[in-house]
Amino acid sequence: MYFDKLYDLGIRLRRRSGQEKVPCPQCSEGRRNKKDACLSVNITEGTYNCHHCGWKGNVRSFDKKEKLKKYEKPNPSMA
């Protein structure tokens, strides 16, 4: 469900749903074992967690930030 949004974060996945462990785009480049699959990703729920650097989150929170509503106080002189 959230494959495309996870891909936009730099997480390279082989499946479109379910769970998968892949190298972390945040910390794997600076490590000795660059191919270590330290990032656990739940593609169906859109959550990710790195067991090495602690990078975690979910892509559903990005959806909520995009859809924030703007509220304005009514002008008291117009009442």
PyMOL Python script that loads the backbone (N, CA, C, O; Angstrom):
from pymol import cmd

cmd.read_pdbstr("""\
ATOM      1  N   MET A   1       0.811  -1.193   0.000  1.00  0.00           N
ATOM      2  CA  MET A   1       0.000   0.000   0.000  1.00  0.00           C
ATOM      3  C   MET A   1       0.863   1.270   0.000  1.00  0.00           C
ATOM      4  O   MET A   1       0.550   2.235  -0.697  1.00  0.00           O
ATOM      5  N   TYR A   2       1.955   1.264   0.788  1.00  0.00           N
ATOM      6  CA  TYR A   2       2.781   2.456   0.935  1.00  0.00           C
ATOM      7  C   TYR A   2       4.123   2.313   0.223  1.00  0.00           C
ATOM      8  O   TYR A   2       5.076   3.015   0.560  1.00  0.00           O
ATOM      9  N   PHE A   3       4.210   1.426  -0.743  1.00  0.00           N
ATOM     10  CA  PHE A   3       5.463   1.140  -1.434  1.00  0.00           C
ATOM     11  C   PHE A   3       6.082   2.399  -2.038  1.00  0.00           C
ATOM     12  O   PHE A   3       7.275   2.645  -1.859  1.00  0.00           O
ATOM     13  N   ASP A   4       5.298   3.190  -2.742  1.00  0.00           N
ATOM     14  CA  ASP A   4       5.825   4.375  -3.429  1.00  0.00           C
ATOM     15  C   ASP A   4       6.333   5.428  -2.447  1.00  0.00           C
ATOM     16  O   ASP A   4       7.357   6.060  -2.704  1.00  0.00           O
ATOM     17  N   LYS A   5       5.650   5.625  -1.351  1.00  0.00           N
ATOM     18  CA  LYS A   5       6.079   6.624  -0.372  1.00  0.00           C
ATOM     19  C   LYS A   5       7.347   6.183   0.346  1.00  0.00           C
ATOM     20  O   LYS A   5       8.199   7.015   0.658  1.00  0.00           O
ATOM     21  N   LEU A   6       7.486   4.888   0.614  1.00  0.00           N
ATOM     22  CA  LEU A   6       8.712   4.369   1.211  1.00  0.00           C
ATOM     23  C   LEU A   6       9.872   4.496   0.223  1.00  0.00           C
ATOM     24  O   LEU A   6      10.999   4.795   0.618  1.00  0.00           O
ATOM     25  N   TYR A   7       9.596   4.273  -1.046  1.00  0.00           N
ATOM     26  CA  TYR A   7      10.621   4.410  -2.086  1.00  0.00           C
ATOM     27  C   TYR A   7      11.100   5.861  -2.169  1.00  0.00           C
ATOM     28  O   TYR A   7      12.283   6.106  -2.408  1.00  0.00           O
ATOM     29  N   ASP A   8      10.202   6.820  -1.974  1.00  0.00           N
ATOM     30  CA  ASP A   8      10.570   8.241  -1.989  1.00  0.00           C
ATOM     31  C   ASP A   8      11.512   8.598  -0.835  1.00  0.00           C
ATOM     32  O   ASP A   8      12.289   9.547  -0.946  1.00  0.00           O
ATOM     33  N   LEU A   9      11.452   7.852   0.265  1.00  0.00           N
ATOM     34  CA  LEU A   9      12.348   8.079   1.399  1.00  0.00           C
ATOM     35  C   LEU A   9      13.725   7.454   1.175  1.00  0.00           C
ATOM     36  O   LEU A   9      14.628   7.648   1.989  1.00  0.00           O
ATOM     37  N   GLY A  10      13.895   6.712   0.093  1.00  0.00           N
ATOM     38  CA  GLY A  10      15.171   6.071  -0.203  1.00  0.00           C
ATOM     39  C   GLY A  10      15.215   4.617   0.203  1.00  0.00           C
ATOM     40  O   GLY A  10      16.265   3.983   0.101  1.00  0.00           O
ATOM     41  N   ILE A  11      14.107   4.073   0.659  1.00  0.00           N
ATOM     42  CA  ILE A  11      14.046   2.677   1.083  1.00  0.00           C
ATOM     43  C   ILE A  11      13.766   1.829  -0.149  1.00  0.00           C
ATOM     44  O   ILE A  11      12.701   1.941  -0.755  1.00  0.00           O
ATOM     45  N   ARG A  12      14.719   0.985  -0.516  1.00  0.00           N
ATOM     46  CA  ARG A  12      14.598   0.145  -1.709  1.00  0.00           C
ATOM     47  C   ARG A  12      14.038  -1.218  -1.329  1.00  0.00           C
ATOM     48  O   ARG A  12      14.687  -1.982  -0.614  1.00  0.00           O
ATOM     49  N   LEU A  13      12.850  -1.521  -1.799  1.00  0.00           N
ATOM     50  CA  LEU A  13      12.138  -2.743  -1.446  1.00  0.00           C
ATOM     51  C   LEU A  13      12.022  -3.669  -2.645  1.00  0.00           C
ATOM     52  O   LEU A  13      12.048  -3.231  -3.795  1.00  0.00           O
ATOM     53  N   ARG A  14      11.894  -4.963  -2.352  1.00  0.00           N
ATOM     54  CA  ARG A  14      11.713  -5.949  -3.422  1.00  0.00           C
ATOM     55  C   ARG A  14      10.257  -6.389  -3.532  1.00  0.00           C
ATOM     56  O   ARG A  14       9.835  -6.892  -4.573  1.00  0.00           O
ATOM     57  N   ARG A  15       9.489  -6.201  -2.458  1.00  0.00           N
ATOM     58  CA  ARG A  15       8.077  -6.606  -2.457  1.00  0.00           C
ATOM     59  C   ARG A  15       7.170  -5.388  -2.434  1.00  0.00           C
ATOM     60  O   ARG A  15       7.626  -4.273  -2.179  1.00  0.00           O
ATOM     61  N   ARG A  16       5.899  -5.596  -2.696  1.00  0.00           N
ATOM     62  CA  ARG A  16       4.903  -4.524  -2.670  1.00  0.00           C
ATOM     63  C   ARG A  16       4.056  -4.531  -1.400  1.00  0.00           C
ATOM     64  O   ARG A  16       3.375  -3.546  -1.116  1.00  0.00           O
ATOM     65  N   SER A  17       4.083  -5.617  -0.630  1.00  0.00           N
ATOM     66  CA  SER A  17       3.307  -5.685   0.606  1.00  0.00           C
ATOM     67  C   SER A  17       3.995  -6.647   1.562  1.00  0.00           C
ATOM     68  O   SER A  17       4.905  -7.380   1.174  1.00  0.00           O
ATOM     69  N   GLY A  18       3.552  -6.638   2.817  1.00  0.00           N
ATOM     70  CA  GLY A  18       4.132  -7.515   3.819  1.00  0.00           C
ATOM     71  C   GLY A  18       5.257  -6.835   4.573  1.00  0.00           C
ATOM     72  O   GLY A  18       5.283  -5.611   4.700  1.00  0.00           O
ATOM     73  N   GLN A  19       6.191  -7.640   5.075  1.00  0.00           N
ATOM     74  CA  GLN A  19       7.326  -7.137   5.839  1.00  0.00           C
ATOM     75  C   GLN A  19       8.615  -7.543   5.152  1.00  0.00           C
ATOM     76  O   GLN A  19       8.692  -8.578   4.491  1.00  0.00           O
ATOM     77  N   GLU A  20       9.634  -6.698   5.325  1.00  0.00           N
ATOM     78  CA  GLU A  20      10.911  -6.966   4.684  1.00  0.00           C
ATOM     79  C   GLU A  20      12.026  -6.288   5.473  1.00  0.00           C
ATOM     80  O   GLU A  20      11.806  -5.248   6.095  1.00  0.00           O
ATOM     81  N   LYS A  21      13.225  -6.878   5.449  1.00  0.00           N
ATOM     82  CA  LYS A  21      14.411  -6.265   6.047  1.00  0.00           C
ATOM     83  C   LYS A  21      15.349  -5.886   4.900  1.00  0.00           C
ATOM     84  O   LYS A  21      15.683  -6.714   4.053  1.00  0.00           O
ATOM     85  N   VAL A  22      15.763  -4.628   4.891  1.00  0.00           N
ATOM     86  CA  VAL A  22      16.617  -4.091   3.830  1.00  0.00           C
ATOM     87  C   VAL A  22      17.710  -3.226   4.456  1.00  0.00           C
ATOM     88  O   VAL A  22      17.606  -2.871   5.630  1.00  0.00           O
ATOM     89  N   PRO A  23      18.763  -2.876   3.694  1.00  0.00           N
ATOM     90  CA  PRO A  23      19.765  -1.940   4.208  1.00  0.00           C
ATOM     91  C   PRO A  23      19.151  -0.552   4.440  1.00  0.00           C
ATOM     92  O   PRO A  23      18.307  -0.095   3.669  1.00  0.00           O
ATOM     93  N   CYS A  24      19.589   0.099   5.507  1.00  0.00           N
ATOM     94  CA  CYS A  24      19.065   1.419   5.868  1.00  0.00           C
ATOM     95  C   CYS A  24      19.707   2.497   4.998  1.00  0.00           C
ATOM     96  O   CYS A  24      20.934   2.538   4.896  1.00  0.00           O
ATOM     97  N   PRO A  25      18.922   3.369   4.368  1.00  0.00           N
ATOM     98  CA  PRO A  25      19.504   4.435   3.550  1.00  0.00           C
ATOM     99  C   PRO A  25      20.183   5.523   4.384  1.00  0.00           C
ATOM    100  O   PRO A  25      20.949   6.319   3.840  1.00  0.00           O
ATOM    101  N   GLN A  26      19.921   5.572   5.679  1.00  0.00           N
ATOM    102  CA  GLN A  26      20.505   6.594   6.540  1.00  0.00           C
ATOM    103  C   GLN A  26      21.902   6.228   7.030  1.00  0.00           C
ATOM    104  O   GLN A  26      22.773   7.096   7.092  1.00  0.00           O
ATOM    105  N   CYS A  27      22.136   4.960   7.381  1.00  0.00           N
ATOM    106  CA  CYS A  27      23.399   4.614   8.028  1.00  0.00           C
ATOM    107  C   CYS A  27      24.231   3.563   7.304  1.00  0.00           C
ATOM    108  O   CYS A  27      25.404   3.399   7.640  1.00  0.00           O
ATOM    109  N   SER A  28      23.692   2.851   6.338  1.00  0.00           N
ATOM    110  CA  SER A  28      24.416   1.727   5.744  1.00  0.00           C
ATOM    111  C   SER A  28      25.632   2.148   4.936  1.00  0.00           C
ATOM    112  O   SER A  28      26.586   1.377   4.842  1.00  0.00           O
ATOM    113  N   GLU A  29      25.639   3.331   4.352  1.00  0.00           N
ATOM    114  CA  GLU A  29      26.779   3.762   3.542  1.00  0.00           C
ATOM    115  C   GLU A  29      28.036   3.956   4.381  1.00  0.00           C
ATOM    116  O   GLU A  29      29.142   3.748   3.881  1.00  0.00           O
ATOM    117  N   GLY A  30      27.895   4.345   5.626  1.00  0.00           N
ATOM    118  CA  GLY A  30      29.045   4.610   6.474  1.00  0.00           C
ATOM    119  C   GLY A  30      29.515   3.410   7.281  1.00  0.00           C
ATOM    120  O   GLY A  30      30.438   3.541   8.085  1.00  0.00           O
ATOM    121  N   ARG A  31      28.918   2.267   7.094  1.00  0.00           N
ATOM    122  CA  ARG A  31      29.246   1.081   7.876  1.00  0.00           C
ATOM    123  C   ARG A  31      30.176   0.156   7.101  1.00  0.00           C
ATOM    124  O   ARG A  31      30.279   0.236   5.877  1.00  0.00           O
ATOM    125  N   ARG A  32      30.852  -0.722   7.838  1.00  0.00           N
ATOM    126  CA  ARG A  32      31.725  -1.709   7.183  1.00  0.00           C
ATOM    127  C   ARG A  32      30.907  -2.673   6.338  1.00  0.00           C
ATOM    128  O   ARG A  32      31.223  -2.925   5.175  1.00  0.00           O
ATOM    129  N   ASN A  33      29.854  -3.206   6.939  1.00  0.00           N
ATOM    130  CA  ASN A  33      28.989  -4.147   6.232  1.00  0.00           C
ATOM    131  C   ASN A  33      27.822  -3.362   5.633  1.00  0.00           C
ATOM    132  O   ASN A  33      26.752  -3.270   6.235  1.00  0.00           O
ATOM    133  N   LYS A  34      28.034  -2.804   4.455  1.00  0.00           N
ATOM    134  CA  LYS A  34      27.039  -1.935   3.823  1.00  0.00           C
ATOM    135  C   LYS A  34      25.759  -2.668   3.442  1.00  0.00           C
ATOM    136  O   LYS A  34      24.705  -2.045   3.318  1.00  0.00           O
ATOM    137  N   LYS A  35      25.838  -3.968   3.257  1.00  0.00           N
ATOM    138  CA  LYS A  35      24.678  -4.727   2.802  1.00  0.00           C
ATOM    139  C   LYS A  35      23.894  -5.366   3.950  1.00  0.00           C
ATOM    140  O   LYS A  35      22.983  -6.156   3.706  1.00  0.00           O
ATOM    141  N   ASP A  36      24.235  -5.034   5.195  1.00  0.00           N
ATOM    142  CA  ASP A  36      23.526  -5.575   6.343  1.00  0.00           C
ATOM    143  C   ASP A  36      22.087  -5.051   6.351  1.00  0.00           C
ATOM    144  O   ASP A  36      21.854  -3.844   6.290  1.00  0.00           O
ATOM    145  N   ALA A  37      21.144  -5.962   6.426  1.00  0.00           N
ATOM    146  CA  ALA A  37      19.721  -5.587   6.408  1.00  0.00           C
ATOM    147  C   ALA A  37      19.287  -5.214   7.827  1.00  0.00           C
ATOM    148  O   ALA A  37      18.761  -6.050   8.562  1.00  0.00           O
ATOM    149  N   CYS A  38      19.511  -3.960   8.200  1.00  0.00           N
ATOM    150  CA  CYS A  38      19.212  -3.524   9.568  1.00  0.00           C
ATOM    151  C   CYS A  38      17.900  -2.749   9.659  1.00  0.00           C
ATOM    152  O   CYS A  38      17.465  -2.412  10.760  1.00  0.00           O
ATOM    153  N   LEU A  39      17.260  -2.457   8.521  1.00  0.00           N
ATOM    154  CA  LEU A  39      16.019  -1.690   8.515  1.00  0.00           C
ATOM    155  C   LEU A  39      14.834  -2.634   8.323  1.00  0.00           C
ATOM    156  O   LEU A  39      14.706  -3.278   7.281  1.00  0.00           O
ATOM    157  N   SER A  40      13.973  -2.709   9.332  1.00  0.00           N
ATOM    158  CA  SER A  40      12.752  -3.505   9.228  1.00  0.00           C
ATOM    159  C   SER A  40      11.647  -2.611   8.700  1.00  0.00           C
ATOM    160  O   SER A  40      11.419  -1.519   9.219  1.00  0.00           O
ATOM    161  N   VAL A  41      10.958  -3.079   7.662  1.00  0.00           N
ATOM    162  CA  VAL A  41       9.912  -2.288   7.018  1.00  0.00           C
ATOM    163  C   VAL A  41       8.633  -3.106   6.949  1.00  0.00           C
ATOM    164  O   VAL A  41       8.641  -4.248   6.489  1.00  0.00           O
ATOM    165  N   ASN A  42       7.538  -2.521   7.404  1.00  0.00           N
ATOM    166  CA  ASN A  42       6.224  -3.105   7.220  1.00  0.00           C
ATOM    167  C   ASN A  42       5.565  -2.301   6.105  1.00  0.00           C
ATOM    168  O   ASN A  42       5.077  -1.194   6.334  1.00  0.00           O
ATOM    169  N   ILE A  43       5.553  -2.852   4.921  1.00  0.00           N
ATOM    170  CA  ILE A  43       5.080  -2.138   3.732  1.00  0.00           C
ATOM    171  C   ILE A  43       3.580  -1.912   3.795  1.00  0.00           C
ATOM    172  O   ILE A  43       3.092  -0.876   3.343  1.00  0.00           O
ATOM    173  N   THR A  44       2.849  -2.858   4.342  1.00  0.00           N
ATOM    174  CA  THR A  44       1.397  -2.750   4.421  1.00  0.00           C
ATOM    175  C   THR A  44       0.973  -1.601   5.327  1.00  0.00           C
ATOM    176  O   THR A  44       0.029  -0.876   5.009  1.00  0.00           O
ATOM    177  N   GLU A  45       1.664  -1.427   6.457  1.00  0.00           N
ATOM    178  CA  GLU A  45       1.315  -0.366   7.404  1.00  0.00           C
ATOM    179  C   GLU A  45       2.092   0.916   7.161  1.00  0.00           C
ATOM    180  O   GLU A  45       1.696   1.976   7.647  1.00  0.00           O
ATOM    181  N   GLY A  46       3.197   0.840   6.415  1.00  0.00           N
ATOM    182  CA  GLY A  46       3.995   2.023   6.113  1.00  0.00           C
ATOM    183  C   GLY A  46       4.951   2.420   7.219  1.00  0.00           C
ATOM    184  O   GLY A  46       5.320   3.590   7.313  1.00  0.00           O
ATOM    185  N   THR A  47       5.370   1.471   8.070  1.00  0.00           N
ATOM    186  CA  THR A  47       6.275   1.780   9.169  1.00  0.00           C
ATOM    187  C   THR A  47       7.669   1.224   8.880  1.00  0.00           C
ATOM    188  O   THR A  47       7.819   0.238   8.159  1.00  0.00           O
ATOM    189  N   TYR A  48       8.697   1.877   9.459  1.00  0.00           N
ATOM    190  CA  TYR A  48      10.079   1.420   9.294  1.00  0.00           C
ATOM    191  C   TYR A  48      10.855   1.695  10.570  1.00  0.00           C
ATOM    192  O   TYR A  48      10.552   2.642  11.295  1.00  0.00           O
ATOM    193  N   ASN A  49      11.874   0.854  10.848  1.00  0.00           N
ATOM    194  CA  ASN A  49      12.687   0.978  12.053  1.00  0.00           C
ATOM    195  C   ASN A  49      14.065   0.399  11.776  1.00  0.00           C
ATOM    196  O   ASN A  49      14.185  -0.763  11.389  1.00  0.00           O
ATOM    197  N   CYS A  50      15.111   1.205  11.973  1.00  0.00           N
ATOM    198  CA  CYS A  50      16.491   0.744  11.812  1.00  0.00           C
ATOM    199  C   CYS A  50      16.996   0.271  13.169  1.00  0.00           C
ATOM    200  O   CYS A  50      16.902   0.988  14.165  1.00  0.00           O
ATOM    201  N   HIS A  51      17.533  -0.944  13.193  1.00  0.00           N
ATOM    202  CA  HIS A  51      18.031  -1.519  14.435  1.00  0.00           C
ATOM    203  C   HIS A  51      19.468  -1.100  14.715  1.00  0.00           C
ATOM    204  O   HIS A  51      20.035  -1.495  15.734  1.00  0.00           O
ATOM    205  N   HIS A  52      20.065  -0.310  13.833  1.00  0.00           N
ATOM    206  CA  HIS A  52      21.437   0.154  14.055  1.00  0.00           C
ATOM    207  C   HIS A  52      21.470   1.624  14.468  1.00  0.00           C
ATOM    208  O   HIS A  52      22.046   1.960  15.503  1.00  0.00           O
ATOM    209  N   CYS A  53      20.861   2.503  13.674  1.00  0.00           N
ATOM    210  CA  CYS A  53      20.943   3.945  13.959  1.00  0.00           C
ATOM    211  C   CYS A  53      19.699   4.495  14.652  1.00  0.00           C
ATOM    212  O   CYS A  53      19.717   5.626  15.139  1.00  0.00           O
ATOM    213  N   GLY A  54      18.613   3.709  14.704  1.00  0.00           N
ATOM    214  CA  GLY A  54      17.413   4.163  15.393  1.00  0.00           C
ATOM    215  C   GLY A  54      16.464   4.992  14.540  1.00  0.00           C
ATOM    216  O   GLY A  54      15.484   5.525  15.061  1.00  0.00           O
ATOM    217  N   TRP A  55      16.728   5.115  13.237  1.00  0.00           N
ATOM    218  CA  TRP A  55      15.846   5.865  12.342  1.00  0.00           C
ATOM    219  C   TRP A  55      14.536   5.105  12.213  1.00  0.00           C
ATOM    220  O   TRP A  55      14.522   3.938  11.820  1.00  0.00           O
ATOM    221  N   LYS A  56      13.425   5.775  12.549  1.00  0.00           N
ATOM    222  CA  LYS A  56      12.129   5.104  12.484  1.00  0.00           C
ATOM    223  C   LYS A  56      11.048   6.113  12.178  1.00  0.00           C
ATOM    224  O   LYS A  56      11.241   7.321  12.313  1.00  0.00           O
ATOM    225  N   GLY A  57       9.919   5.602  11.769  1.00  0.00           N
ATOM    226  CA  GLY A  57       8.785   6.459  11.477  1.00  0.00           C
ATOM    227  C   GLY A  57       7.736   5.714  10.686  1.00  0.00           C
ATOM    228  O   GLY A  57       7.789   4.493  10.542  1.00  0.00           O
ATOM    229  N   ASN A  58       6.785   6.466  10.179  1.00  0.00           N
ATOM    230  CA  ASN A  58       5.776   5.886   9.295  1.00  0.00           C
ATOM    231  C   ASN A  58       5.393   6.922   8.252  1.00  0.00           C
ATOM    232  O   ASN A  58       5.486   8.126   8.496  1.00  0.00           O
ATOM    233  N   VAL A  59       4.967   6.454   7.103  1.00  0.00           N
ATOM    234  CA  VAL A  59       4.624   7.364   6.013  1.00  0.00           C
ATOM    235  C   VAL A  59       3.212   7.902   6.151  1.00  0.00           C
ATOM    236  O   VAL A  59       2.838   8.837   5.442  1.00  0.00           O
ATOM    237  N   ARG A  60       2.423   7.332   7.048  1.00  0.00           N
ATOM    238  CA  ARG A  60       1.081   7.865   7.266  1.00  0.00           C
ATOM    239  C   ARG A  60       1.147   9.242   7.905  1.00  0.00           C
ATOM    240  O   ARG A  60       0.254  10.059   7.680  1.00  0.00           O
ATOM    241  N   SER A  61       2.172   9.521   8.691  1.00  0.00           N
ATOM    242  CA  SER A  61       2.303  10.838   9.312  1.00  0.00           C
ATOM    243  C   SER A  61       2.541  11.907   8.253  1.00  0.00           C
ATOM    244  O   SER A  61       2.139  13.055   8.444  1.00  0.00           O
ATOM    245  N   PHE A  62       3.194  11.552   7.126  1.00  0.00           N
ATOM    246  CA  PHE A  62       3.392  12.506   6.044  1.00  0.00           C
ATOM    247  C   PHE A  62       2.061  12.866   5.390  1.00  0.00           C
ATOM    248  O   PHE A  62       1.863  14.008   4.974  1.00  0.00           O
ATOM    249  N   ASP A  63       1.149  11.898   5.298  1.00  0.00           N
ATOM    250  CA  ASP A  63      -0.177  12.167   4.739  1.00  0.00           C
ATOM    251  C   ASP A  63      -0.929  13.171   5.607  1.00  0.00           C
ATOM    252  O   ASP A  63      -1.593  14.069   5.089  1.00  0.00           O
ATOM    253  N   LYS A  64      -0.826  13.019   6.919  1.00  0.00           N
ATOM    254  CA  LYS A  64      -1.531  13.914   7.823  1.00  0.00           C
ATOM    255  C   LYS A  64      -0.980  15.332   7.742  1.00  0.00           C
ATOM    256  O   LYS A  64      -1.741  16.297   7.811  1.00  0.00           O
ATOM    257  N   LYS A  65       0.330  15.464   7.597  1.00  0.00           N
ATOM    258  CA  LYS A  65       0.935  16.789   7.520  1.00  0.00           C
ATOM    259  C   LYS A  65       0.505  17.510   6.247  1.00  0.00           C
ATOM    260  O   LYS A  65       0.325  18.728   6.257  1.00  0.00           O
ATOM    261  N   GLU A  66       0.340  16.769   5.152  1.00  0.00           N
ATOM    262  CA  GLU A  66      -0.070  17.379   3.892  1.00  0.00           C
ATOM    263  C   GLU A  66      -1.520  17.853   3.942  1.00  0.00           C
ATOM    264  O   GLU A  66      -1.883  18.815   3.266  1.00  0.00           O
ATOM    265  N   LYS A  67      -2.345  17.183   4.739  1.00  0.00           N
ATOM    266  CA  LYS A  67      -3.768  17.489   4.762  1.00  0.00           C
ATOM    267  C   LYS A  67      -4.171  18.393   5.922  1.00  0.00           C
ATOM    268  O   LYS A  67      -5.353  18.460   6.258  1.00  0.00           O
ATOM    269  N   LEU A  68      -3.219  19.090   6.543  1.00  0.00           N
ATOM    270  CA  LEU A  68      -3.555  19.965   7.657  1.00  0.00           C
ATOM    271  C   LEU A  68      -4.473  21.090   7.197  1.00  0.00           C
ATOM    272  O   LEU A  68      -4.251  21.707   6.156  1.00  0.00           O
ATOM    273  N   LYS A  69      -5.488  21.339   7.978  1.00  0.00           N
ATOM    274  CA  LYS A  69      -6.439  22.394   7.643  1.00  0.00           C
ATOM    275  C   LYS A  69      -5.987  23.691   8.279  1.00  0.00           C
ATOM    276  O   LYS A  69      -5.370  23.689   9.344  1.00  0.00           O
ATOM    277  N   LYS A  70      -6.290  24.786   7.633  1.00  0.00           N
ATOM    278  CA  LYS A  70      -5.988  26.095   8.180  1.00  0.00           C
ATOM    279  C   LYS A  70      -7.277  26.680   8.739  1.00  0.00           C
ATOM    280  O   LYS A  70      -8.294  26.773   8.052  1.00  0.00           O
ATOM    281  N   TYR A  71      -7.200  27.068   9.998  1.00  0.00           N
ATOM    282  CA  TYR A  71      -8.352  27.674  10.652  1.00  0.00           C
ATOM    283  C   TYR A  71      -8.043  29.141  10.918  1.00  0.00           C
ATOM    284  O   TYR A  71      -6.935  29.493  11.323  1.00  0.00           O
ATOM    285  N   GLU A  72      -9.020  29.974  10.689  1.00  0.00           N
ATOM    286  CA  GLU A  72      -8.860  31.414  10.942  1.00  0.00           C
ATOM    287  C   GLU A  72      -9.960  31.866  11.889  1.00  0.00           C
ATOM    288  O   GLU A  72     -11.106  31.426  11.795  1.00  0.00           O
ATOM    289  N   LYS A  73      -9.588  32.746  12.795  1.00  0.00           N
ATOM    290  CA  LYS A  73     -10.575  33.303  13.712  1.00  0.00           C
ATOM    291  C   LYS A  73     -11.469  34.270  12.948  1.00  0.00           C
ATOM    292  O   LYS A  73     -10.985  35.023  12.103  1.00  0.00           O
ATOM    293  N   PRO A  74     -12.756  34.257  13.233  1.00  0.00           N
ATOM    294  CA  PRO A  74     -13.631  35.215  12.592  1.00  0.00           C
ATOM    295  C   PRO A  74     -13.318  36.630  13.078  1.00  0.00           C
ATOM    296  O   PRO A  74     -12.914  36.831  14.223  1.00  0.00           O
ATOM    297  N   ASN A  75     -13.504  37.574  12.216  1.00  0.00           N
ATOM    298  CA  ASN A  75     -13.248  38.982  12.535  1.00  0.00           C
ATOM    299  C   ASN A  75     -14.384  39.482  13.436  1.00  0.00           C
ATOM    300  O   ASN A  75     -15.543  39.428  13.025  1.00  0.00           O
ATOM    301  N   PRO A  76     -14.089  39.971  14.661  1.00  0.00           N
ATOM    302  CA  PRO A  76     -15.164  40.404  15.558  1.00  0.00           C
ATOM    303  C   PRO A  76     -15.897  41.651  15.058  1.00  0.00           C
ATOM    304  O   PRO A  76     -17.053  41.856  15.427  1.00  0.00           O
ATOM    305  N   SER A  77     -15.280  42.473  14.249  1.00  0.00           N
ATOM    306  CA  SER A  77     -15.950  43.671  13.757  1.00  0.00           C
ATOM    307  C   SER A  77     -16.997  43.331  12.687  1.00  0.00           C
ATOM    308  O   SER A  77     -17.877  44.145  12.407  1.00  0.00           O
ATOM    309  N   MET A  78     -16.910  42.157  12.099  1.00  0.00           N
ATOM    310  CA  MET A  78     -17.859  41.766  11.063  1.00  0.00           C
ATOM    311  C   MET A  78     -19.155  41.213  11.682  1.00  0.00           C
ATOM    312  O   MET A  78     -20.154  41.097  10.972  1.00  0.00           O
ATOM    313  N   ALA A  79     -19.172  40.877  12.947  1.00  0.00           N
ATOM    314  CA  ALA A  79     -20.341  40.266  13.587  1.00  0.00           C
ATOM    315  C   ALA A  79     -21.404  41.239  13.870  1.00  0.00           C
ATOM    316  O   ALA A  79     -22.449  40.873  14.408  1.00  0.00           O
TER     317      ALA A  79
END
""", "prot")
cmd.dss("prot")
cmd.show_as("cartoon", "prot")
cmd.util.cbc("prot")
cmd.orient("prot")
